[in-house]
Amino acid sequence: MADHGLSATEASGSQADDPGQRGTLTIKNRAAMRIVEISALEIPGVIRSNTRLGNLTGRDLPRAVVDMASEHPNIRVDIAVEWPSPIAAVCGQVRDRVVTEVVRLTGRHPSRVDVAVADVVANIDTEIVAELPPPLAAGATE
């Protein structure tokens, strides 16, 4: 039988059965950011939006900043909210959902989750639009 360089303990698998001996799990910041962004979009009233600040810069919302280097990461998420929506209630729901999903998917409990409303977008269906008078027919005079 060929010797593969394994000790008797490694060959029997007893160390591999202990979860603490299997290795580590590294969760990248980008993965945690996606968890936060998707979680925010699951809340009614939060919408995907692209804000433009002049012609130079723009950013997509929701947008999260997460540092997973800590056991209890700080999280910031900027969202766009549909008008009319109860903004304070929506922010609270986003915070709760983000905490739940980050804990469920990463096993880490955030020390804080800051939610900022970066844009409010009017819902066209509920917007009051003034009626304009009908256009004059060609050749007609007032």
BAFI-3210 file (N, C-alpha, C; in Angstrom, 3 decimals, decimal comma, padded with zeros to 6 digits):
// residues 142
n [1|2|3|4|5|6|7|8|9|10|11|12|13|14|15|16|17|18|19|20|21|22|23|24|25|26|27|28|29|30|31|32|33|34|35|36|37|38|39|40|41|42|43|44|45|46|47|48|49|50|51|52|53|54|55|56|57|58|59|60|61|62|63|64|65|66|67|68|69|70|71|72|73|74|75|76|77|78|79|80|81|82|83|84|85|86|87|88|89|90|91|92|93|94|95|96|97|98|99|100|101|102|103|104|105|106|107|108|109|110|111|112|113|114|115|116|117|118|119|120|121|122|123|124|125|126|127|128|129|130|131|132|133|134|135|136|137|138|139|140|141|142]
n.u [000,843|000,545|002,224|000,810|001,655|000,106|-000,722|-001,548|-003,736|-004,852|-005,445|-007,414|-009,462|-010,417|-009,756|-010,847|-013,509|-014,114|-015,584|-014,218|-011,670|-011,621|-011,013|-011,220|-013,758|-013,999|-015,589|-016,192|-016,153|-017,639|-019,507|-021,050|-022,046|-023,758|-025,652|-026,811|-027,848|-029,716|-031,409|-032,480|-034,001|-036,115|-038,010|-041,169|-041,683|-039,048|-036,980|-035,186|-032,847|-031,258|-029,198|-028,236|-025,661|-025,179|-023,327|-021,140|-021,049|-022,710|-024,871|-025,942|-028,812|-030,251|-027,312|-024,613|-022,256|-019,928|-017,851|-016,340|-014,245|-014,369|-015,736|-018,231|-019,675|-019,919|-022,539|-023,668|-026,315|-027,574|-030,616|-033,312|-036,501|-039,887|-042,288|-045,592|-044,453|-044,124|-041,472|-039,822|-040,775|-040,196|-037,380|-036,831|-037,806|-036,052|-033,615|-034,110|-034,524|-032,051|-030,295|-031,339|-030,905|-028,116|-027,118|-028,250|-027,091|-024,326|-023,559|-022,623|-023,173|-024,253|-022,866|-024,001|-026,473|-026,833|-029,225|-029,829|-031,792|-031,372|-032,636|-035,845|-038,464|-041,054|-044,118|-045,523|-048,168|-049,597|-049,190|-050,343|-051,513|-051,747|-054,384|-054,075|-055,240|-056,939|-055,066|-055,073|-056,848|-055,385|-055,027|-057,087|-058,441|-058,362]
n.v [-001,175|002,235|004,981|007,933|010,078|010,717|011,044|008,661|009,621|011,532|009,875|008,256|010,043|011,327|013,931|015,439|015,172|016,944|020,019|022,396|021,960|021,916|024,109|027,512|029,962|032,440|035,402|037,496|041,073|042,027|039,976|040,113|042,696|042,337|040,617|042,384|044,394|042,971|042,067|044,498|045,256|043,535|044,629|046,174|049,209|049,940|050,605|049,843|052,082|054,637|057,190|060,376|062,653|065,413|065,327|063,834|061,804|058,914|056,653|053,412|052,377|050,090|050,613|049,219|049,318|047,372|045,994|043,136|042,314|042,388|040,591|041,445|043,150|046,555|048,056|049,879|051,080|052,556|053,627|053,803|055,147|054,594|057,068|057,574|056,580|055,255|056,496|056,246|053,835|052,072|052,208|051,065|048,464|047,645|047,678|045,645|043,420|043,240|042,663|040,144|038,566|038,792|037,577|035,027|034,123|034,541|034,111|036,028|038,639|041,833|044,851|047,287|048,714|051,036|052,905|054,842|057,150|057,839|058,663|059,654|058,485|059,377|057,702|057,069|056,280|057,279|059,914|063,210|064,557|067,429|068,338|069,160|071,630|070,601|070,340|072,906|072,601|072,211|075,203|076,403|079,128|081,102]
n.w [000,000|-000,750|000,779|001,666|003,092|005,291|008,716|011,335|012,765|011,003|008,864|009,924|010,182|012,431|013,284|011,218|011,685|013,706|013,804|014,451|013,609|010,896|009,314|008,114|007,464|005,152|004,643|002,125|001,741|-000,418|-000,892|001,451|001,111|-001,067|000,099|001,947|000,222|-001,360|000,647|001,547|-000,675|-000,481|001,119|001,212|-000,517|-000,761|-003,447|-006,483|-007,750|-009,705|-009,023|-010,126|-009,953|-011,291|-014,373|-013,896|-011,918|-010,681|-008,932|-008,022|-006,261|-003,963|-001,942|-000,292|002,418|003,914|006,389|006,809|008,351|011,071|013,884|014,596|012,402|011,176|009,418|006,634|004,765|001,905|000,632|-001,807|-001,657|-002,371|-003,135|-002,126|001,031|004,337|005,676|008,028|009,105|007,003|006,987|009,502|009,063|007,035|008,447|010,390|008,695|007,358|009,503|010,283|007,939|007,514|009,830|009,502|007,084|007,310|009,904|011,600|013,918|013,356|014,708|014,389|012,225|009,882|008,225|005,454|003,698|000,487|-001,752|-002,878|-004,697|-006,796|-007,206|-010,223|-010,659|-008,491|-008,591|-008,924|-011,812|-013,701|-015,823|-019,170|-021,492|-024,499|-027,587|-030,124|-033,161|-036,409|-038,117|-036,816|-034,951|-031,957]
ca.u [000,000|001,363|002,149|000,466|002,152|-000,887|-000,501|-002,604|-004,893|-005,439|-005,971|-008,650|-010,480|-010,953|-009,633|-011,740|-014,865|-014,277|-015,768|-013,213|-010,408|-011,800|-010,498|-011,925|-014,623|-013,765|-016,696|-015,702|-016,987|-018,548|-020,598|-021,899|-022,725|-024,874|-026,671|-027,483|-028,601|-030,866|-032,315|-033,172|-034,987|-037,250|-038,940|-042,074|-041,377|-037,652|-036,880|-033,881|-032,806|-029,957|-029,178|-027,181|-025,250|-024,532|-022,950|-019,896|-021,137|-024,014|-024,728|-027,120|-029,348|-029,552|-025,853|-024,186|-020,843|-019,788|-016,486|-016,471|-013,025|-014,729|-016,725|-019,506|-019,441|-020,765|-023,157|-024,394|-027,026|-028,295|-031,745|-034,273|-037,832|-040,981|-043,215|-045,567|-044,145|-043,753|-040,016|-039,260|-041,139|-039,433|-035,996|-036,823|-037,962|-034,796|-032,635|-034,431|-034,312|-030,606|-029,723|-031,784|-030,264|-026,664|-026,898|-028,620|-026,212|-022,897|-023,303|-022,080|-024,166|-023,772|-022,921|-024,949|-026,911|-027,304|-030,001|-029,990|-032,608|-030,602|-033,492|-037,277|-038,933|-042,519|-044,804|-046,285|-049,586|-050,252|-048,860|-051,437|-051,069|-052,694|-054,867|-053,796|-056,323|-056,635|-054,381|-055,921|-056,782|-054,580|-055,747|-058,143|-058,032|-059,103]
ca.v [000,000|003,437|005,928|009,255|011,104|011,038|010,411|007,730|010,408|012,112|008,793|007,745|011,062|011,823|015,392|016,014|015,137|018,073|021,219|023,403|021,603|021,808|025,276|028,757|030,497|033,862|036,030|038,716|042,266|042,124|039,029|040,686|043,847|041,816|040,143|043,565|045,059|042,139|042,091|045,786|045,273|042,679|045,412|047,006|050,634|050,122|050,345|049,982|053,404|055,159|058,633|061,061|063,941|066,056|064,393|063,158|060,634|058,320|055,437|052,573|052,132|050,253|050,491|048,875|049,318|046,402|045,550|041,825|041,976|042,286|039,559|042,169|044,209|047,736|048,029|051,078|050,840|053,693|053,097|054,680|054,822|055,017|058,015|057,815|055,458|055,696|056,361|055,732|052,421|051,343|052,116|050,083|047,134|047,339|047,367|044,331|042,390|043,120|041,931|038,747|037,866|038,718|036,536|033,728|033,698|034,628|033,724|037,175|039,599|043,205|045,715|048,341|048,819|052,393|052,978|056,225|057,324|058,679|059,137|059,386|058,460|059,445|056,647|057,721|055,940|058,065|061,321|064,006|065,199|068,459|068,133|070,257|071,794|069,911|071,204|073,494|071,939|072,970|076,256|077,008|080,299|081,282]
ca.w [000,000|-000,870|001,889|001,136|003,990|006,306|010,011|011,690|013,183|009,801|008,046|010,515|009,985|013,691|013,326|010,223|012,223|014,605|012,969|014,763|012,970|009,439|008,606|008,379|006,424|004,922|003,940|001,481|001,902|-001,568|-000,673|002,499|000,516|-001,879|001,039|002,487|-000,841|-001,717|001,799|001,551|-001,760|-000,126|001,934|000,402|-000,475|-001,183|-004,881|-007,137|-008,371|-010,097|-008,816|-010,882|-009,406|-012,427|-015,431|-013,552|-011,062|-010,451|-008,153|-007,951|-004,934|-002,699|-001,940|001,063|002,790|004,993|006,665|007,443|009,083|012,480|014,227|014,642|011,416|011,017|008,089|006,199|003,516|001,340|-000,114|-002,458|-001,166|-003,235|-002,526|-000,684|001,919|005,687|005,597|009,282|009,220|005,985|007,471|010,579|008,463|006,343|009,491|010,947|007,663|007,127|010,637|010,186|006,820|007,730|010,843|008,929|005,996|007,627|011,290|012,335|014,384|013,171|015,885|014,036|010,835|009,599|006,989|005,008|002,501|-000,425|-002,835|-002,785|-006,079|-006,874|-007,936|-011,291|-010,532|-007,460|-008,796|-009,484|-013,041|-014,135|-017,181|-020,088|-022,467|-025,754|-028,549|-031,149|-034,464|-037,375|-038,828|-035,970|-034,200|-030,723]
c.u [000,888|001,137|001,910|000,878|001,150|-000,526|-001,678|-003,875|-005,611|-006,084|-007,283|-009,785|-011,007|-010,821|-010,598|-013,186|-015,143|-014,407|-014,726|-011,881|-010,487|-011,232|-011,303|-012,801|-014,370|-014,923|-016,205|-016,683|-018,037|-019,743|-021,571|-022,664|-023,929|-025,998|-027,487|-028,364|-029,847|-031,889|-033,119|-034,268|-036,205|-038,315|-039,840|-041,763|-039,942|-037,570|-035,442|-033,907|-031,385|-030,019|-028,021|-026,921|-024,469|-024,233|-021,751|-020,081|-022,576|-023,808|-026,050|-027,515|-030,220|-028,056|-025,402|-022,680|-020,736|-018,314|-016,574|-015,216|-013,312|-015,733|-018,136|-019,404|-020,411|-021,271|-023,843|-025,055|-027,795|-029,396|-032,492|-035,647|-038,863|-041,893|-044,621|-045,303|-043,833|-042,253|-039,411|-039,555|-040,357|-037,986|-035,870|-036,946|-036,694|-033,739|-032,869|-034,144|-032,825|-029,953|-030,071|-031,024|-028,751|-026,349|-027,163|-027,596|-024,722|-022,574|-022,730|-023,193|-023,623|-023,865|-023,871|-025,269|-027,504|-028,001|-030,206|-030,834|-031,890|-031,449|-034,934|-037,825|-040,453|-043,048|-045,723|-047,785|-050,301|-049,995|-050,054|-050,886|-052,147|-053,109|-054,578|-054,966|-055,947|-055,952|-055,384|-055,755|-056,006|-055,458|-056,828|-057,578|-058,875|-060,041]
c.v [001,237|004,343|007,323|010,361|011,510|010,343|009,487|008,475|010,997|011,037|008,272|008,756|011,655|013,345|016,053|016,016|016,307|019,348|022,304|023,150|021,593|022,989|026,502|029,125|031,990|034,401|037,368|039,864|042,350|041,178|039,572|041,902|043,392|041,287|041,320|044,222|044,274|042,120|043,387|045,825|044,410|043,431|046,253|048,492|050,937|049,727|050,473|051,313|053,750|056,659|059,218|062,403|064,658|065,018|063,541|061,851|060,155|057,093|054,718|052,387|050,891|049,997|050,269|049,000|048,432|046,057|044,261|041,410|041,769|041,158|040,158|043,370|045,379|047,725|049,367|050,729|052,096|053,126|054,206|054,201|055,386|055,968|057,643|056,519|056,012|055,474|055,779|054,240|051,568|051,162|051,090|048,661|046,710|046,920|045,958|043,211|042,161|042,330|040,453|037,986|037,758|037,633|035,162|033,222|033,730|034,145|034,842|038,150|041,010|044,004|046,879|048,260|050,209|052,381|054,446|056,246|058,327|059,249|058,763|059,533|058,425|058,296|057,321|057,463|056,819|059,561|062,046|064,774|066,188|068,177|069,375|070,404|071,083|070,867|071,742|072,730|072,825|073,984|076,919|078,202|080,412|082,413]
c.w [000,000|000,322|001,298|002,074|005,059|007,610|010,306|012,087|011,972|008,940|008,602|010,400|011,276|013,802|012,346|010,712|013,157|013,777|013,230|014,099|011,445|008,666|008,954|007,190|006,325|004,102|003,409|001,700|000,801|-001,405|000,378|001,960|-000,300|-000,994|001,555|001,426|-001,225|-000,582|001,845|000,495|-001,462|000,678|001,021|000,596|-000,874|-002,652|-005,362|-007,888|-008,748|-009,927|-009,598|-010,225|-010,491|-013,496|-015,040|-012,801|-010,956|-009,590|-008,094|-006,498|-004,987|-002,848|-000,503|001,208|004,026|005,143|007,466|008,205|010,568|012,692|014,277|013,713|011,555|009,581|007,844|004,878|003,134|000,450|-000,836|-002,017|-002,124|-002,468|-002,939|000,065|003,298|005,887|006,873|009,441|008,219|006,444|008,596|010,054|007,727|007,369|010,039|009,953|007,400|008,259|010,536|009,112|006,982|008,755|010,248|007,917|006,327|009,028|012,140|012,685|014,209|014,470|015,646|012,555|010,663|008,245|006,663|003,738|001,608|-001,552|-002,524|-004,196|-006,083|-007,703|-008,952|-011,128|-009,513|-007,615|-009,426|-010,674|-013,469|-015,569|-018,005|-021,040|-023,762|-026,734|-029,589|-032,449|-035,426|-038,090|-037,996|-035,241|-032,939|-030,813]
res [m|a|d|h|g|l|s|a|t|e|a|s|g|s|q|a|d|d|p|g|q|r|g|t|l|t|i|k|n|r|a|a|m|r|i|v|e|i|s|a|l|e|i|p|g|v|i|r|s|n|t|r|l|g|n|l|t|g|r|d|l|p|r|a|v|v|d|m|a|s|e|h|p|n|i|r|v|d|i|a|v|e|w|p|s|p|i|a|a|v|c|g|q|v|r|d|r|v|v|t|e|v|v|r|l|t|g|r|h|p|s|r|v|d|v|a|v|a|d|v|v|a|n|i|d|t|e|i|v|a|e|l|p|p|p|l|a|a|g|a|t|e]
***
